[in-house]
């Protein structure tokens, strides 16, 4: 598809939306605390990050709590605070103690002096002893800003840039001295394995440390730099007297001497606690920081380059905040609605979701410690398994320039390692969850933006070769990258208990779900081959291989009266039985389900619905349209559905493939209003690097993407009108819902509520389908009118319309 940049044809329409928004800052509609409830004791545990950050920032600055789970550092409860740190993940699973959380600062009022092995209640730099409670109701967060206040009256505020920022500490009036701890050793995971800190009498601090990944087998090294705007009384270091007594400290302070500590790398985690200690006589202290993955010197340069100054030389807090807000307004304004007219809960959910969907992945360009490259480097690809379904399709609609940078980072990973990155976490390869799920991302870019790739700076020959190499080659260890391709190509499925004669190893589980994901990956190669005019032989090879998921289908397994489920299979062709409800929410037996036996984080009831490139095949395998619909209904009614689990994302709208988009509309209403809310527990499980956020945004806008294709399923929007902006094409496309009915914005719309899509027109022309719309129609500019009505019987008979069902490869869809 070739779309050229053009002046906005519908400029008047765009101005109308801007007028309706009036002076409303879209950032004011974002609720950063959605998804910050504790995940302990059965809580929702969204693990959302509510601190300060710009879009796709490396620096994500926020407070860290003492209790776990705390994957993003923060929990919205009464947990004590151990510091404010510079790097965080967003919404991830992995280590429940969290990843990153490096080099926290902690303020206290006390009295410290040089000592050796003496514990004083007036000077407690250790992470447990220093922990402090927040005053109730003092956490404040908005895009680009975070603040909290301790019960002691000390306030912490922060604002940031991509790799730097400011942290402001305001101390209550006291006769004691104000101190800041600069913690070298305590990341969120308490995984310090060596590092160093140096501190000058003026309070200039440089430090670096090596820590463990939160979701992977490796360690990584990070660096930071701190400076302070207030005169320093004394500065120095603290460190544990020894590893046997890590909470008893030697303290060394001076007003004239440079101080430093160095701890050699150890292969095991060190219990040592150490860092800097700085004394001030000021009611307010501002810290400027920079972060880097290269060196502390580069961290200092990042701070100097990115933190502006006022005319009198002071660090310009207001300028940083204003720039952060402007950046976020630019992102959020790519989806415009009448915020005064639409349902206020929907408005808050939508813009909060769009916000989180642009927090990650993190732009570490200029901070790649492993190879020199002119291409971008991104971190927090944690994991592609989580985000390929919704995050990347959403970025493709509204953020093509940013998305192309991320795609370039995937391709550059292959260019320098031989394989597409799957789960880069803390700059290192993390664990592969299923397939190599960067493949659908690259395939989707090819079908949507191949004609614009040169303008976007993405070398498409390299992209295609990255796909082919990842589809064909087997790495020595597919635990962290690549696929078990030797087995996949030998058997046309992935056999259980098979040893690769080449010696290649990995985690030998999840054979059923990996086969389904490998199939989609091969479909992505097929799609890219078509978009890039590759050989017919390539296209046919990967099309055929993409159908091999059917080889994991055991027609003889029965559950709840329904036959046929995805199962593991031995190399002799026989199947290994697993009860289809295993790893479902109602599984009565405790199983290892995360990267577990049959499927990754999913039951067979759930995974058996996953073949987005050929759902018609699933419909046929399950017994035809009527049985398929009954089976989907049973999946929900029996409690097998897990709203927070990625393999379930496509199921609420899967009725489309049986010609029942009316049932999809009702089901999605129920999912949204049952499982999501604007409360701190408003995400049904981990946000998973904004996979949940992007899913919710699609639901609210009445769309769902078919991965590695240009097709989107049409749903029933939750707003009467919205406009999508595509900055590459300089276009605006307005979706108007004719007959929109506010009474349907509930979990169970009333009888006669206008929720069923009756017709769809694009720029005045009827598309003939109430089930699908093409990417080009969504981004090319113009108006899409979705007519809805409340006649359930007519909707059931209407099906998808004369254009037929959504595409499936087996039935000739996704044609060349």
C-alpha positions in Angstrom: 0.0 0.0 0.0 1.4 3.4 -1.0 0.0 6.4 0.8 1.6 9.8 0.2 1.9 12.6 2.6 -0.8 15.1 2.0 -2.4 18.2 3.4 -5.3 17.3 5.7 -8.3 17.0 3.3 -10.6 17.2 6.3 -9.0 20.2 8.0 -12.4 21.7 8.8 -13.4 18.5 10.6 -10.1 18.5 12.6 -10.6 22.1 13.6 -14.1 21.2 14.8 -12.7 18.6 17.1 -10.1 21.0 18.4 -12.8 23.6 19.1 -14.9 21.0 21.0 -11.8 20.1 23.1 -11.5 23.8 23.8 -8.9 24.4 26.5 -9.0 20.8 27.7 -5.5 19.4 28.0 -5.7 15.8 27.1 -3.0 15.0 29.7 -5.5 16.1 32.4 -7.7 13.2 31.4 -5.0 10.6 32.1 -5.2 8.6 35.3 -1.8 7.3 36.1 -3.0 5.3 39.1 -5.1 2.8 37.1 -3.5 -0.6 37.6 -1.4 0.3 40.6 -3.2 -1.9 43.1 -1.1 -4.6 44.8 -1.0 -8.0 43.2 -0.6 -9.7 46.6 -3.3 -12.0 47.9 -5.3 -12.2 44.7 -5.2 -8.5 43.9 -5.3 -7.3 40.3 -1.7 -6.3 40.3 -1.6 -4.2 37.1 2.0 -3.2 37.9 1.5 0.1 36.1 4.1 2.7 36.4 2.8 6.1 37.7 6.0 8.1 37.8 7.5 10.8 35.6 8.4 9.9 32.0 8.2 11.2 28.5 6.9 9.0 25.7 9.1 5.9 25.2 11.5 7.3 27.9 14.6 5.5 29.1 14.3 7.4 32.4 11.2 6.4 34.3 11.4 8.1 37.7 9.3 7.0 40.6 9.2 5.9 44.2 9.8 2.3 45.3 8.0 0.5 48.0 9.4 -2.0 50.5 6.8 -4.8 49.8 6.3 -7.1 46.9 4.9 -7.6 44.3 6.4 -4.3 43.0 7.4 -4.9 39.4 7.1 -1.2 38.6 8.4 -0.1 42.0 5.1 1.5 43.0 2.0 0.1 44.8 -1.0 2.3 45.7 -1.2 1.3 49.3 0.3 2.1 52.7 3.6 0.4 52.0 6.8 2.1 53.2 9.0 3.9 50.6 12.6 3.1 50.3 13.6 5.7 47.7 13.0 7.3 44.4 14.9 5.7 41.5 15.6 6.4 37.9 14.7 3.4 35.8 11.5 1.2 35.8 9.5 -1.2 33.8 5.8 -0.7 33.0 3.2 -3.3 33.8 5.4 -6.3 33.5 5.4 -9.7 35.1 8.7 -11.4 35.8 10.5 -11.1 39.1 7.9 -9.9 41.6 10.5 -7.8 43.4 10.7 -5.8 40.1 13.4 -4.9 37.6 15.5 -1.8 37.5 14.9 0.6 40.4 18.5 1.6 40.2 20.4 4.2 42.3 17.5 5.5 44.5 17.8 8.7 46.4 16.2 8.8 49.9 15.8 11.9 52.1 15.8 12.0 55.8 16.3 14.4 58.7 18.9 13.3 61.2 22.5 13.5 62.5 25.3 11.5 60.9 29.0 11.5 61.8 32.0 9.5 60.9 31.7 6.1 62.6 32.8 2.5 62.2 30.4 -0.3 62.9 28.1 1.9 65.0 24.4 1.9 64.5 22.6 5.1 65.2 18.8 5.8 65.1 19.7 9.3 63.9 21.6 8.0 60.8 20.1 4.9 59.1 21.1 4.7 55.4 20.2 1.0 55.2 17.3 0.2 53.0 15.1 -1.5 55.7 15.8 1.0 58.5 15.3 4.1 56.4 11.9 3.1 54.9 9.3 5.7 55.6 5.5 5.8 55.3 3.7 8.2 53.0 1.1 10.6 54.4 -2.3 9.5 53.3 -3.6 11.0 50.0 -0.4 12.7 49.0 0.5 10.7 45.9 0.0 12.9 42.9 0.7 11.9 39.3 0.2 13.4 35.9 2.1 12.9 32.6 5.6 14.2 33.3 5.2 14.7 37.0 5.0 12.7 40.3 4.9 13.8 43.9 4.5 12.3 47.3 4.9 13.4 51.0 6.3 11.3 53.9 4.6 11.4 57.2 7.6 13.3 58.4 6.6 16.1 56.1 9.3 15.6 53.5 8.0 16.1 50.0 9.4 14.4 46.9 8.7 15.7 43.3 10.1 14.7 40.0 10.0 15.5 36.3 12.1 14.1 33.5 13.4 14.0 30.0 14.4 10.9 27.9 17.6 10.2 29.9 17.7 12.8 32.6 15.6 15.0 34.9 15.1 16.7 38.2 14.1 15.5 41.6 13.0 18.1 44.2 13.1 17.4 48.0 11.3 19.9 50.3 12.1 19.4 54.0 10.1 20.7 56.9 11.7 23.3 59.2 13.9 21.5 61.7 16.9 22.0 63.9 18.4 18.8 62.5 20.4 18.3 59.3 18.8 17.3 56.0 20.4 14.3 54.3 20.1 12.4 51.0 21.1 8.8 50.7 22.5 7.9 47.2 22.1 4.2 47.2 24.5 2.3 45.0 23.6 -1.3 45.8 19.8 -1.6 46.2 17.9 -2.1 43.0 14.3 -3.4 43.2 15.5 -7.0 42.9 18.2 -6.5 45.5 20.5 -8.1 42.9 23.8 -6.0 43.2 26.8 -7.9 41.9 29.5 -5.2 41.9 29.9 -1.5 41.2 31.5 1.8 42.2 30.6 5.2 43.4 32.6 8.5 43.6 31.5 11.6 45.4 33.1 15.1 45.5 32.9 17.6 48.4 30.5 19.6 46.2 28.1 16.6 46.0 28.9 15.6 42.4 28.1 11.9 42.3 29.0 9.3 39.7 28.1 5.7 40.1 27.6 2.4 38.3 26.5 -1.1 39.2 25.8 -4.5 37.8 22.5 -6.2 38.6 20.3 -9.1 37.5 17.7 -9.0 34.8 14.1 -9.2 36.1 13.1 -11.7 33.3 16.2 -13.4 32.0 19.4 -15.3 32.9 21.9 -12.5 32.6 23.1 -9.4 34.4 23.4 -5.9 33.1 25.3 -2.7 34.1 23.8 0.8 34.5 25.2 4.2 35.4 24.0 7.4 36.9 25.2 10.9 37.7 23.8 13.3 40.3 24.4 17.0 41.0 22.6 19.2 43.6 21.6 22.8 43.5 22.2 23.5 47.2 25.4 24.0 49.1 26.7 20.7 50.6 27.8 20.6 54.3 29.4 17.2 54.1 29.5 14.4 51.6 30.8 10.9 51.8 30.0 7.2 51.8 28.5 4.5 53.9 29.0 0.7 53.5 28.3 -2.4 55.4 31.1 -3.4 57.8 31.0 -6.8 56.2 28.7 -9.2 54.3 27.8 -10.9 57.6 26.5 -7.7 59.1 25.1 -5.8 56.1 23.0 -3.5 58.2 25.8 -2.2 60.3 27.7 0.6 58.5 31.0 2.4 58.3 30.3 6.1 57.6 32.9 8.4 56.2 32.0 12.1 55.7 34.1 15.1 54.7 33.7 18.7 53.6 37.0 18.7 51.7 37.9 15.3 50.3 36.7 13.2 47.4 35.3 9.9 48.5 34.8 6.6 46.6 33.8 3.0 47.0 34.4 0.1 44.7 33.1 -3.5 44.8 34.5 -6.0 42.3 32.0 -8.0 40.2 30.8 -11.2 41.9 29.0 -14.1 40.2 26.5 -14.2 43.0 24.3 -11.4 44.5 26.2 -9.5 47.1 24.3 -8.6 50.4 26.5 -5.5 50.9 24.8 -2.2 51.2 26.7 0.9 50.3 26.3 4.3 48.7 26.7 8.1 49.2 25.5 10.3 52.0 25.2 14.0 51.6 24.3 16.6 54.2 22.5 19.9 53.4 21.4 23.0 55.3 18.5 23.9 53.0 14.8 23.6 53.1 14.7 22.6 49.5 17.2 20.5 47.5 17.0 19.8 43.7 18.9 16.9 42.3 19.7 16.8 38.6 20.3 13.3 37.3 21.3 11.5 34.2 21.3 7.8 33.4 23.3 5.8 30.9 24.1 2.2 30.0 27.5 3.2 28.7 29.3 5.1 31.5 28.8 7.5 34.4 30.5 10.1 32.3 27.9 9.7 29.6 25.2 9.8 32.3 26.6 13.2 33.3 26.6 14.4 29.7 23.0 13.3 29.3 22.1 15.4 32.3 23.9 18.4 31.0 22.5 18.0 27.5 18.9 17.4 28.4 18.2 19.5 31.5 17.7 23.1 30.4 18.7 26.1 32.5 17.1 29.5 33.1 18.6 32.8 32.2 20.3 32.9 35.6 21.8 29.4 35.2 19.3 27.5 37.4 17.9 24.1 36.2 14.6 24.9 34.6 12.0 22.7 36.2 9.1 24.4 34.5 10.7 24.0 31.0 11.1 20.2 31.6 7.5 19.8 32.7 6.2 21.9 29.9 8.1 19.9 27.3 7.0 16.6 28.8 3.3 17.8 28.7 3.8 19.0 25.1 5.2 15.6 24.1 2.3 13.8 25.7 -0.3 16.1 24.2 1.3 15.4 20.8 0.8 11.6 21.4 -2.7 11.8 22.9 -4.0 14.2 20.3 -3.6 11.6 17.6 -7.0 10.2 18.9 -9.5 13.0 19.3 -13.0 12.8 20.8 -15.4 15.3 22.1 -14.4 14.9 25.8 -17.4 17.0 27.0 -19.9 14.9 25.1 -18.7 11.4 25.5 -19.1 9.2 28.6 -16.6 10.4 31.2 -15.5 6.9 32.3 -14.8 5.9 28.7 -12.9 9.2 28.1 -10.7 8.5 31.2 -10.1 4.9 30.2 -9.2 5.8 26.6 -6.7 8.5 27.3 -5.1 6.6 30.2 -4.7 3.6 27.9 -3.2 5.6 25.1 -0.8 7.1 27.6 0.5 3.8 28.8 0.7 2.4 25.3 3.4 5.0 24.5 5.4 4.5 27.7 7.1 1.5 26.2 9.2 0.2 24.6 12.0 2.4 26.0 14.1 4.4 23.6 17.7 3.6 24.6 19.2 5.0 21.4 22.7 6.2 22.1 22.9 3.8 25.1 23.6 0.5 23.3 26.5 -1.1 25.3 26.9 -4.0 22.9 27.5 -2.8 19.3 27.9 0.5 17.4 25.0 1.1 15.0 23.4 4.1 13.3 20.0 2.5 14.0 17.8 3.0 17.1 18.2 0.8 20.2 15.1 0.0 22.3 14.8 -1.8 25.6 11.7 -3.0 27.5 10.7 -5.3 24.6 9.2 -7.2 27.5 8.0 -9.3 25.8 7.1 -9.4 22.1 4.7 -12.2 23.1 2.8 -9.6 25.2 2.8 -6.7 22.8 2.6 -8.0 19.2 -1.2 -8.5 19.4 -2.2 -4.9 20.3 0.6 -2.5 21.1 2.3 -2.6 17.8 -0.9 -2.5 15.8 -2.0 0.6 17.7 1.4 2.3 17.1 0.9 1.5 13.4 -2.2 3.6 13.2 -1.2 6.7 15.1 2.6 6.6 15.6 4.3 5.3 12.4 7.5 7.3 12.9 8.0 6.0 16.4 6.9 2.5 15.3 9.5 2.5 12.5 12.2 3.2 15.0 11.1 0.3 17.1 10.9 -1.9 14.0 14.4 -0.8 13.1 15.6 -1.9 16.6 14.2 -5.3 16.0 15.9 -5.6 12.6 19.2 -4.3 14.1 19.0 -6.9 16.8 19.0 -9.6 14.0 21.7 -7.7 12.1 24.1 -8.0 15.1 23.0 -11.3 16.7 21.4 -13.3 13.9 17.9 -13.4 15.4 15.0 -11.0 15.9 14.9 -10.0 19.6 12.1 -11.6 21.5 12.2 -10.3 25.0 14.9 -7.8 25.5 14.8 -6.8 29.2 17.4 -4.7 31.0 19.2 -4.5 27.6 19.8 -8.3 27.5 17.9 -11.1 25.9 15.1 -12.3 28.3 13.3 -15.6 28.2 11.3 -16.6 25.1 7.7 -17.2 26.1 6.4 -18.8 23.0 7.3 -18.2 19.4 9.7 -15.6 18.1 6.9 -13.0 18.3 8.9 -10.2 16.9 8.1 -11.9 13.6 4.4 -10.8 13.4 5.6 -7.3 14.2 8.0 -7.1 11.3 5.5 -8.8 9.0 2.9 -6.2 9.9 5.2 -3.4 9.2 5.9 -4.8 5.8 2.3 -5.1 4.8 1.4 -1.6 6.1 4.5 0.6 5.4 6.7 -1.2 2.8 6.0 1.5 0.3 7.0 4.2 2.8 9.9 2.3 4.3 12.6 4.4 2.6 11.1 7.6 4.0 10.9 5.9 7.4 14.5 4.7 7.2 13.7 0.9 7.5 15.8 -1.3 5.1 13.2 -3.7 3.9 15.7 -6.3 2.5 17.2 -6.5 5.9 13.7 -6.8 7.5 12.8 -9.7 5.2 16.1 -11.5 5.8 15.6 -11.1 9.5 12.3 -12.9 9.1 13.7 -15.6 7.0 16.7 -16.3 9.2 14.5 -16.4 12.3 12.1 -18.8 10.5 14.9 -21.1 9.2 17.8 -21.1 11.7 17.9 -22.7 15.1 20.1 -21.0 17.7 22.3 -23.0 20.0 20.0 -22.0 22.8 16.4 -21.0 22.0 15.8 -20.2 25.7 16.3 -16.5 25.0 16.1 -16.0 21.3 14.9 -17.7 18.1 12.8 -20.8 17.6 13.2 -24.6 17.8 13.2 -24.7 14.0 15.0 -28.0 13.6 12.0 -29.8 15.1 9.5 -27.5 13.4 10.8 -28.2 10.0 11.5 -31.9 10.5 8.1 -32.9 11.9 5.8 -30.0 10.8 5.0 -29.7 14.5 7.1 -29.5 17.7 7.4 -33.0 19.3 7.5 -33.5 23.1 10.5 -35.1 24.6 12.6 -34.8 21.5 16.3 -34.1 21.6 17.8 -32.1 18.8 20.8 -34.1 17.3 22.5 -30.8 16.6 22.8 -30.1 20.3 20.5 -27.0 20.3 18.7 -26.6 23.5 16.0 -24.5 25.1 13.1 -24.9 27.5 11.4 -28.1 26.2 7.8 -27.2 27.2 4.9 -25.3 25.6 5.0 -27.4 22.4 1.3 -26.8 21.6 1.3 -23.0 22.1 4.7 -22.6 20.4 3.4 -24.4 17.3 0.5 -22.0 17.1 2.8 -19.0 17.5 5.4 -20.4 15.0 2.6 -20.8 12.5 1.7 -17.1 12.9 5.4 -16.2 12.6 5.6 -18.1 9.3 2.4 -16.4 8.1 4.2 -13.1 8.8 7.1 -14.1 6.5 4.5 -15.0 3.9 2.9 -11.6 4.2 6.2 -9.7 4.0 7.1 -11.8 1.0 4.0 -10.6 -0.8 4.5 -7.0 0.2 8.1 -7.0 -0.9 7.6 -9.0 -4.1 9.6 -11.9 -3.1 9.6 -15.3 -4.9 6.4 -17.3 -5.3 8.3 -20.2 -3.8 9.0 -18.3 -0.6 5.4 -17.2 -0.4 4.0 -20.7 -0.8 6.6 -22.3 1.5 5.7 -20.0 4.4 2.0 -20.1 3.7 2.0 -23.8 3.9 4.2 -23.9 7.0 1.9 -21.4 8.7 -0.9 -24.0 8.6 1.0 -26.5 10.6 -0.8 -25.6 13.8 -3.4 -28.1 12.7 -0.8 -30.9 13.4 -1.2 -30.1 17.2 -5.0 -30.7 17.0 -6.2 -33.8 18.7 -9.8 -34.4 17.5 -10.4 -37.1 20.1 -10.0 -34.9 23.2 -13.4 -33.9 24.7 -14.3 -31.3 27.3 -17.7 -30.1 28.3 -19.1 -32.1 25.3 -16.9 -30.3 22.7 -14.3 -32.3 20.8 -10.9 -31.3 19.4 -8.3 -29.4 21.3 -4.6 -28.3 20.9 -2.4 -30.9 22.6 1.2 -31.9 22.8 2.4 -34.6 20.5 5.3 -37.1 20.5 7.7 -37.7 17.6 5.9 -40.9 16.8 2.7 -38.9 16.1 0.7 -39.9 19.2 -0.7 -37.2 21.4 0.2 -36.4 25.1 -3.1 -35.7 26.8 -3.6 -32.6 29.0 -7.0 -31.7 30.4 -8.2 -28.7 28.3 -9.1 -26.8 31.5 -5.5 -27.1 32.9 -4.2 -23.6 33.5 -7.6 -22.0 33.2 -9.0 -19.9 36.1 -11.1 -22.9 37.2 -8.2 -25.4 37.2 -8.6 -27.3 40.5 -5.0 -28.5 40.4 -1.9 -26.2 40.8 0.1 -26.3 37.6 3.2 -24.6 36.4 1.5 -22.4 33.7 3.9 -19.6 33.0 6.1 -21.2 30.3 4.6 -24.4 31.5 4.0 -27.8 30.0 1.5 -27.6 27.0 0.9 -23.9 26.5 2.4 -20.7 27.7 0.2 -19.1 30.3 -2.9 -20.5 28.8 -5.3 -23.5 28.9 -6.0 -25.6 25.8 -9.5 -24.2 25.9 -7.9 -20.7 25.3 -5.0 -21.5 23.0 -7.2 -23.6 20.7 -8.9 -20.4 19.6 -5.5 -18.8 18.4 -4.9 -18.9 14.7 -5.6 -15.3 13.7 -4.4 -15.9 10.1 -6.9 -18.8 9.6 -9.7 -18.8 12.1 -11.9 -20.4 9.5 -9.8 -23.5 10.0 -10.6 -23.5 13.7 -14.3 -23.1 12.9 -14.1 -26.1 10.7 -12.1 -28.2 13.2 -14.6 -27.3 15.9 -17.6 -28.5 13.9 -18.9 -25.5 12.0 -20.4 -22.1 12.8 -23.1 -23.2 15.2 -20.9 -25.4 17.3 -18.2 -22.8 17.2 -20.5 -20.1 18.6 -21.7 -22.6 21.3 -18.1 -23.4 22.1 -17.1 -19.7 22.5 -20.1 -19.1 24.7 -19.2 -22.1 26.8 -15.6 -20.8 27.1 -17.0 -17.6 28.7 -19.8 -19.1 30.7 -17.7 -21.8 32.4 -15.1 -19.3 33.5 -12.2 -20.3 31.2 -11.8 -16.8 29.9 -8.9 -14.8 31.4 -9.3 -11.1 30.5 -5.7 -10.4 31.5 -4.1 -13.1 29.5 -2.8 -12.3 26.0 -4.0 -15.6 24.3 -7.5 -14.5 25.2 -7.3 -11.1 23.5 -8.9 -12.2 20.2 -11.6 -14.4 21.7 -14.3 -11.7 22.5 -14.4 -10.7 18.8 -13.9 -14.2 17.3 -17.6 -14.6 16.8 -17.0 -12.5 13.6 -15.6 -15.6 11.9 -18.8 -17.4 12.4 -20.8 -14.5 11.0 -22.0 -13.3 14.4 -20.4 -9.8 14.9 -23.5 -9.0 17.0 -22.3 -11.5 19.6 -18.9 -9.9 19.5 -20.4 -6.5 20.2 -22.2 -7.8 23.3 -19.3 -9.8 24.5 -16.8 -6.9 24.3 -19.2 -4.6 26.2 -19.3 -7.2 28.9 -15.5 -7.6 29.0 -14.8 -3.9 29.2 -17.3 -3.1 31.9 -16.7 -6.3 33.9 -12.9 -6.4 33.8 -11.7 -2.8 33.4 -12.3 0.4 35.4 -10.7 3.7 36.4 -9.8 2.4 39.8 -6.4 1.3 41.0 -7.5 -2.3 40.4 -8.8 -1.4 37.0 -6.6 -3.7 34.9 -7.4 -7.5 35.0 -3.8 -8.6 35.8 -0.5 -7.1 34.6 -0.6 -4.3 32.1 2.1 -6.4 30.4 4.1 -3.5 28.8 0.8 -1.8 27.9 -0.7 -4.8 26.1 -3.8 -4.4 28.2 -3.8 -0.7 27.6 -3.7 -1.0 23.8 -6.3 -3.8 23.9 -8.7 -1.6 25.8 -8.1 1.3 23.4 -9.0 -0.9 20.5 -12.1 -2.1 22.2 -13.2 1.5 23.0 -12.6 2.6 19.4 -14.5 -0.3 18.0 -11.6 -2.1 16.3 -9.5 -5.2 16.8 -6.3 -5.9 14.7 -5.6 -9.1 12.8 -1.9 -9.5 13.3 0.6 -9.4 10.4 -2.2 -8.1 8.1 -3.9 -4.9 7.1 -7.3 -6.2 8.3 -9.0 -4.9 11.4 -12.2 -6.3 12.8 -15.0 -3.8 13.3 -16.6 -3.6 16.6 -19.2 -1.3 18.1 -17.4 1.8 19.3 -17.9 3.2 22.9 -17.8 6.8 21.7 -20.2 8.5 19.2 -17.3 9.8 17.1 -13.5 9.8 17.1 -10.8 11.0 14.8 -7.5 9.1 14.2 -4.5 11.2 13.1 -1.6 9.7 11.1 1.3 12.1 11.2 3.3 10.3 8.5 0.5 10.8 5.9 -0.7 14.0 7.6 -4.3 12.6 7.5 -7.2 12.5 9.8 -9.9 9.8 9.6 -13.1 10.4 11.5 -15.3 7.5 12.6 -18.9 8.5 13.3 -21.4 6.2 14.9 -24.8 6.8 13.4 -27.4 6.0 16.0 -25.0 5.8 18.9 -26.7 4.8 22.1 -25.3 5.8 25.5 -27.5 3.2 27.2 -25.3 0.4 25.7 -22.3 1.6 27.8 -22.9 -1.1 30.3 -21.8 -4.7 30.8 -25.2 -6.0 29.6 -26.8 -3.6 27.2 -30.6 -3.4 27.4 -32.9 -5.1 24.9 -33.3 -2.8 22.0 -30.1 -0.9 22.8 -28.4 0.2 19.6 -25.1 -1.8 19.8 -25.2 -3.9 16.6 -23.3 -2.7 13.5 -25.8 -2.5 10.6 -23.6 -0.9 7.8 -20.2 0.7 7.3 -19.4 3.4 4.7 -16.0 4.8 3.9 -16.2 8.3 2.3 -19.8 7.6 1.4 -19.3 4.2 -0.2 -20.8 1.2 1.5 -18.1 -1.4 2.1 -20.4 -4.4 2.1 -19.0 -5.6 5.4 -19.9 -5.0 9.0 -17.0 -7.2 10.1 -13.8 -5.8 8.7 -12.1 -2.6 7.5 -8.7 -2.2 5.9 -5.8 -0.3 7.3 -5.8 2.0 4.4 -9.3 3.1 5.1 -8.4 3.8 8.7 -5.3 6.0 7.9 -5.9 7.5 4.5 -8.1 10.3 5.7 -11.8 10.9 5.3 -14.9 9.7 7.1 -16.0 6.2 8.2 -19.7 6.0 9.2 -20.7 3.0 11.3 -24.5 2.7 11.5 -25.8 0.8 14.5 -29.3 -0.5 15.5 -30.9 -2.4 18.3 -32.6 -5.2 16.3 -30.9 -8.3 17.7 -32.8 -10.7 15.5 -31.9 -8.8 12.3 -28.3 -8.5 13.5 -28.0 -12.3 14.0 -29.3 -12.9 10.4 -27.2 -10.1 8.9 -23.9 -11.8 9.5 -20.9 -9.9 8.1 -22.7 -8.6 5.0 -22.3 -9.3 1.4 -18.5 -9.0 1.5 -18.3 -12.1 3.6 -16.4 -13.3 6.6 -13.0 -11.9 7.7 -10.1 -13.3 5.8 -8.6 -16.7 6.6 -5.7 -18.2 4.8 -7.3 -21.6 4.2 -10.4 -20.1 2.5 -8.4 -17.9 0.2 -8.1 -14.9 2.3 -5.1 -12.5 2.5 -4.9 -12.9 -1.3 -1.8 -12.0 -3.2 
